[in-house]
Amino acid sequence: MDRIIIQGGSTLNGTLHISGAKNAALPLLTAALLTEEPFHLSNVPELADIRLMIELLSQHGCVITSQNNEVTIDASAVENTTAPYDIVRKMRASILVLGPLVARFGKARVSLPGGCAIGTRPVDIHVNGLQKLGAQIELSEGYINASAPDGLVGATISMPMISVTATENLMMAATLAKGETVLINAAREPEIIDLANCLKSMGAIIEGAGTDRITIQGVDRLKGTSYSVIPDRIETATYAIAAIITQGELTLCDTDLALIPTVSEALTRTGAIITPTANGFTIKAGSGPIQGVDVMTEPYPGFATDIQAQMMALMTLSNGASMITETIFENRFMHVPELCRMGANITVHGSSALVRGVPYLSAAEVMATDLRASVSLVLAGLAAKGDTILNRIYHLDRGYEKLEQKLTDVGAKIERSKAPAEA
Ligand code: UD1
């Protein structure tokens, strides 16, 4: 199994390209199921999760070509409407085929995603919403069996919690439903706006994406499109934190500061200096010590849960203390014991972690159980004294395109190697 070795202590300086957003590309790929015409996406990051989604769509019968961050999908000959357990269990976002399949083919059989390292993560909002649109749904043998032989019918759906992928699933389903659908308490993430823009370019009629109330007028059919994925705001924030934690200065290009309003505000309060540029921004560590800042994760535009672990890594080196509260997922502090093994001083009280800054972190052999926790250990390793060894890096490959190359190009000492065989 591969691992990453980071020799800490290098200051990062230079320019770093931000890839297309994984969490925008995944729903956009499934939107291809809504049309029989060719569907082309550009700025698609090359990641394990994207390859898995392509595998899922291929087994449905899509014909797909993919190279150089471009993906073309022909879903004209799709016949298989089953998303099997073997793929869905590896990636929760597989649930995003449910809405498009039922909307275009009147049926779908999608495995329940099951448990996940960062909490129970149910799919009730997806299922109840589709029922509101007239689908008959039966849960049996670990599968969601959905059918709407006469098509879906628009409805008003008030979602009990803000869910990103449920909003995406229901928005896609509603594009081909008869009549008007109103999604109330919708997620407002930039990835929702991106999906709506792509669907509109296919002929969908959607208003209000980016607000908590989205209205969709169903149409009979959608056409093909050519669309470019928005920049990855989580990758953007991660590398912004890398600049600060190494006392460096990075110019992040092909991104947009407007995608991370709350995070950039929090980073400024740590003392960092952020300057917008024509196609991104420059971020420079402040001249004094890193200031402790309290953050609480919230749905967009609040502080993203996907940046909580990276922010915590930064706060371990602050001058003072920071309270980090997680409100989205119930078990998202798995990076805490690993950061503590590197010398961090963190105490968890329920959904809050009190991080008391320490003067330095020490390298250790660490591992993580999810994507963002893994990258928080990379950030800690960049700043730590000595060589940090990060195991289980397949999590990183799910969400960070060319991580070692990007970091090496700006001065990090980081390399991938094979772990020695276990005795
Ligand atoms: C998406 C992101 C993920 C991010 C998360 C929160 C993608 C592919 N993934 O995940 O990276 O961490 O948003 O910003 O975009 N919930 C229910 N019932 C449901 C659905 C969700 O109770 O049917 C709960 C979840 O358990 C969680 C909360 O709603 O507590 C938010 O989850 P949700 O927004 O659905 O996360 P995902 O869309 O899975």
Residues whose N, C-alpha, C, O or C-beta is under 5 A from the ligand:
A	BS01	UD1	N23 A93 R121 P122 V123 D124 I125 H126 M161 I162 S163 V164 T165 A166 T305 D306 I328 F329
